[in-house]
Amino acid sequence: MGILRIVRGGYRGGVFAMNFSGPDGIEIAGIRVADTTLIRIGWILPLVSVVCSMTIHAASGHARDFPFFVSESDYPGLERWFFTIGLALTSPLICLLSHRVNVRFKSERTTAHEVSFFAGLASSVSLFVLAMANMYDQLLLHSLASIGLFVGGFIWGVSTHSIYTSNNLSAQKLRQVGLWSSLVGFLVMNLSLLFYVLVLTMLSSFSADYSTTVTLNQLQPAINLAAPAEYLLIIGLMMTLASIGKDLDQM
């Protein structure tokens, strides 16, 4: 609860003083950062990290097939550094942004505000776990963190969308497209994998006792659809976050 109080309030400790509840941004050690800047970093940093890690993974010859899941680029080598560091740094940003959304609307406290904050917090924690637990060594934990991130991120986006009453139609449109893209991507990704696993199980051709790489090779026909759906899901979440920045630009 101490950490939660610091996030929601700040820390006043001389040269290291922090204020997370300013009217239009935060202040750390005398440096002010606007909310719009935080949001831009919040979606550009993970997007660049993922694109770099996936590009390096494919170009280095480490990719076992194409298309592949984003998390497959968390592979021993240079790509792992981009993946882990980029997403780990994004985690506290997401937590901070969920708090900042509430601060900007503190005079209108509703259930949606609380849902938005805790969904953002859950997304932040899930993202950090996902960054630290790679799918090759800790598949179950990584998978649970992925679900927590995608579901939490979607709930955060929907609840935050319900909070905003901006007249910025382009931002609203972008947010709606982003949320629908995320939902479609999540459903297609999971249903395609589930359907294929069920088919293989009925044919007695599937086993989860192999290594992660062998299991992924078994599922590649489904991954051919599931991986692009995951890309759509991630892009949708980035669009949703970017749309909030467009709203704040006009507030």
C-alpha positions as CSV (number, residue, x, y, z in Angstrom):
1,M,0.0,0.0,0.0
2,G,3.0,2.3,0.5
3,I,3.9,2.1,-3.2
4,L,0.3,2.8,-4.1
5,R,0.3,5.9,-1.9
6,I,3.4,7.1,-3.6
7,V,2.0,6.6,-7.1
8,R,-1.2,8.4,-6.2
9,G,0.4,11.2,-4.4
10,G,4.2,11.7,-4.8
11,Y,7.3,11.8,-2.7
12,R,8.9,14.9,-1.2
13,G,12.5,14.2,-0.5
14,G,14.6,17.2,-1.3
15,V,16.5,16.9,-4.6
16,F,14.7,13.7,-5.4
17,A,11.2,15.2,-4.8
18,M,8.5,13.7,-7.0
19,N,5.0,15.0,-7.7
20,F,2.7,12.6,-9.7
21,S,-0.5,14.6,-9.2
22,G,0.2,17.9,-11.0
23,P,-2.6,19.5,-13.0
24,D,-1.1,18.6,-16.4
25,G,1.9,16.4,-15.8
26,I,4.4,15.1,-13.3
27,E,7.6,16.5,-11.8
28,I,10.7,14.4,-10.8
29,A,13.7,16.1,-9.3
30,G,12.6,19.5,-10.7
31,I,12.0,18.1,-14.2
32,R,8.5,18.6,-15.5
33,V,7.0,16.1,-18.0
34,A,3.6,16.8,-19.6
35,D,1.0,14.1,-19.7
36,T,1.0,14.2,-23.5
37,T,4.7,13.4,-23.5
38,L,4.2,10.5,-21.1
39,I,1.5,9.1,-23.3
40,R,3.7,9.4,-26.4
41,I,6.5,7.6,-24.7
42,G,4.0,5.1,-23.3
43,W,3.1,3.8,-26.8
44,I,6.2,4.6,-28.8
45,L,8.7,2.9,-26.5
46,P,7.0,-0.6,-26.5
47,L,6.2,-0.3,-30.2
48,V,9.8,0.5,-31.1
49,S,11.1,-2.2,-28.7
50,V,8.9,-4.9,-30.2
51,V,9.6,-3.9,-33.8
52,C,13.3,-3.9,-33.2
53,S,13.3,-7.2,-31.3
54,M,11.2,-8.9,-34.0
55,T,13.3,-7.5,-36.8
56,I,16.6,-8.6,-35.2
57,H,15.0,-12.1,-34.4
58,A,14.0,-12.6,-38.1
59,A,17.2,-11.1,-39.6
60,S,19.5,-13.1,-37.4
61,G,18.0,-16.4,-38.5
62,H,16.8,-17.2,-35.0
63,A,13.1,-17.3,-36.0
64,R,11.9,-20.9,-36.2
65,D,9.2,-19.9,-38.8
66,F,7.1,-16.9,-40.0
67,P,4.8,-15.4,-38.9
68,F,5.8,-15.9,-35.3
69,F,4.4,-14.6,-32.0
70,V,5.9,-11.3,-30.7
71,S,7.1,-13.1,-27.5
72,E,9.2,-15.5,-29.6
73,S,11.6,-12.6,-30.2
74,D,12.4,-12.7,-26.5
75,Y,15.2,-15.1,-27.6
76,P,18.8,-15.3,-26.3
77,G,20.7,-12.6,-28.2
78,L,20.5,-8.9,-29.0
79,E,16.7,-9.2,-29.6
80,R,16.1,-10.1,-25.9
81,W,17.8,-6.9,-24.7
82,F,15.4,-4.8,-26.8
83,F,12.4,-6.9,-25.8
84,T,13.1,-7.1,-22.1
85,I,14.4,-3.6,-21.4
86,G,11.8,-1.8,-23.6
87,L,8.8,-3.5,-22.0
88,A,10.2,-3.4,-18.5
89,L,10.7,0.3,-18.8
90,T,7.2,0.7,-20.2
91,S,5.6,-1.1,-17.2
92,P,6.0,1.8,-14.6
93,L,4.9,4.2,-17.3
94,I,1.6,2.4,-17.8
95,C,1.0,2.5,-14.0
96,L,1.7,6.2,-13.9
97,L,-0.5,6.9,-16.9
98,S,-3.5,5.1,-15.3
99,H,-3.0,7.3,-12.3
100,R,-2.7,10.4,-14.4
101,V,-6.0,9.7,-16.2
102,N,-7.7,9.7,-12.8
103,V,-5.9,12.9,-11.7
104,R,-7.1,14.8,-14.8
105,F,-10.7,13.9,-13.9
106,K,-10.5,13.9,-10.1
107,S,-13.6,16.1,-9.8
108,E,-15.7,13.4,-11.5
109,R,-14.9,10.3,-9.4
110,T,-17.0,7.3,-10.7
111,T,-16.7,3.6,-10.8
112,A,-15.2,3.9,-14.2
113,H,-12.3,5.9,-12.8
114,E,-11.5,3.1,-10.2
115,V,-11.8,0.4,-12.9
116,S,-9.5,2.4,-15.2
117,F,-6.9,2.8,-12.5
118,F,-6.8,-0.8,-11.3
119,A,-7.0,-2.2,-14.9
120,G,-4.0,0.0,-15.7
121,L,-2.2,-1.2,-12.6
122,A,-2.9,-4.8,-13.5
123,S,-1.7,-4.2,-17.1
124,S,1.5,-2.6,-15.7
125,V,2.3,-5.6,-13.4
126,S,1.5,-8.1,-16.2
127,L,3.7,-6.3,-18.6
128,F,6.7,-6.4,-16.2
129,V,6.2,-10.1,-15.6
130,L,5.9,-10.7,-19.3
131,A,9.2,-8.8,-19.9
132,M,11.0,-10.8,-17.2
133,A,9.6,-14.3,-17.8
134,N,10.5,-15.4,-21.3
135,M,8.3,-18.0,-23.0
136,Y,11.1,-20.5,-23.6
137,D,11.9,-21.0,-19.9
138,Q,8.6,-20.0,-18.2
139,L,5.9,-20.6,-20.7
140,L,3.0,-20.9,-18.2
141,L,3.9,-17.7,-16.3
142,H,4.5,-15.9,-19.5
143,S,1.2,-17.0,-21.0
144,L,-0.7,-15.9,-17.8
145,A,1.1,-12.5,-17.9
146,S,0.1,-12.1,-21.6
147,I,-3.6,-12.7,-20.8
148,G,-3.4,-10.3,-17.9
149,L,-1.8,-7.7,-20.1
150,F,-4.2,-8.0,-23.1
151,V,-7.4,-8.3,-21.0
152,G,-6.3,-5.6,-18.5
153,G,-5.2,-3.3,-21.4
154,F,-8.6,-3.8,-23.1
155,I,-10.5,-3.1,-19.9
156,W,-8.3,-0.1,-19.3
157,G,-9.0,1.2,-22.8
158,V,-12.8,0.7,-22.5
159,S,-13.1,2.3,-19.1
160,T,-10.9,5.2,-20.0
161,H,-12.9,5.7,-23.2
162,S,-16.1,5.9,-21.1
163,I,-14.5,8.7,-18.9
164,Y,-13.6,11.0,-21.8
165,T,-16.3,13.4,-23.1
166,S,-14.0,15.2,-25.5
167,N,-15.4,16.8,-28.6
168,N,-12.3,15.6,-30.4
169,L,-14.0,13.3,-33.0
170,S,-10.8,12.1,-34.5
171,A,-9.5,10.9,-31.1
172,Q,-12.8,9.2,-30.4
173,K,-12.7,7.5,-33.8
174,L,-9.1,6.4,-33.4
175,R,-9.9,5.0,-29.9
176,Q,-13.0,3.1,-31.2
177,V,-10.9,1.6,-34.0
178,G,-8.2,0.7,-31.6
179,L,-10.5,-1.0,-29.1
180,W,-12.3,-3.0,-31.9
181,S,-9.0,-4.0,-33.4
182,S,-7.8,-5.2,-30.0
183,L,-11.0,-7.2,-29.4
184,V,-11.0,-8.9,-32.8
185,G,-7.3,-9.6,-32.5
186,F,-7.6,-11.2,-29.1
187,L,-10.6,-13.4,-30.1
188,V,-9.1,-14.5,-33.4
189,M,-5.7,-15.3,-31.8
190,N,-7.1,-17.4,-28.9
191,L,-10.0,-19.1,-30.8
192,S,-7.7,-20.2,-33.7
193,L,-5.2,-21.7,-31.2
194,L,-7.9,-23.3,-29.2
195,F,-9.7,-24.8,-32.2
196,Y,-6.4,-26.2,-33.6
197,V,-5.4,-27.7,-30.3
198,L,-8.8,-29.4,-29.9
199,V,-8.5,-30.8,-33.4
200,L,-5.0,-32.2,-32.8
201,T,-6.1,-33.6,-29.4
202,M,-9.0,-35.4,-31.0
203,L,-6.6,-36.8,-33.6
204,S,-4.2,-37.8,-30.8
205,S,-1.5,-35.8,-32.6
206,F,-0.9,-33.1,-29.9
207,S,1.4,-33.3,-26.9
208,A,2.3,-30.6,-24.5
209,D,5.2,-32.6,-23.1
210,Y,7.7,-31.3,-25.6
211,S,9.8,-28.1,-25.5
212,T,8.3,-24.8,-26.2
213,T,9.8,-24.7,-29.7
214,V,8.5,-28.1,-30.6
215,T,5.1,-27.2,-29.3
216,L,5.1,-24.0,-31.4
217,N,6.1,-26.0,-34.5
218,Q,3.1,-28.3,-33.9
219,L,0.9,-25.2,-33.7
220,Q,2.3,-23.3,-36.7
221,P,-0.7,-23.8,-39.0
222,A,-2.8,-22.0,-36.3
223,I,0.0,-19.5,-35.6
224,N,-0.2,-18.5,-39.3
225,L,-3.5,-16.8,-38.3
226,A,-3.0,-16.2,-34.6
227,A,0.3,-14.3,-34.9
228,P,-1.1,-11.6,-37.3
229,A,-4.1,-11.4,-35.0
230,E,-1.7,-10.7,-32.1
231,Y,-0.1,-8.0,-34.2
232,L,-3.5,-6.5,-34.7
233,L,-4.2,-6.7,-31.0
234,I,-1.0,-4.9,-30.1
235,I,-1.5,-2.2,-32.7
236,G,-5.1,-1.7,-31.4
237,L,-3.8,-1.1,-27.9
238,M,-1.2,1.4,-29.1
239,M,-3.9,3.2,-31.1
240,T,-6.1,3.4,-28.0
241,L,-3.3,4.9,-26.0
242,A,-2.3,7.4,-28.7
243,S,-5.9,8.5,-29.0
244,I,-5.9,9.6,-25.3
245,G,-2.8,11.8,-26.1
246,K,-4.8,13.4,-28.9
247,D,-7.6,14.2,-26.4
248,L,-5.2,15.7,-23.9
249,D,-3.6,17.9,-26.6
250,Q,-6.9,19.8,-26.8
251,M,-7.7,20.0,-23.0
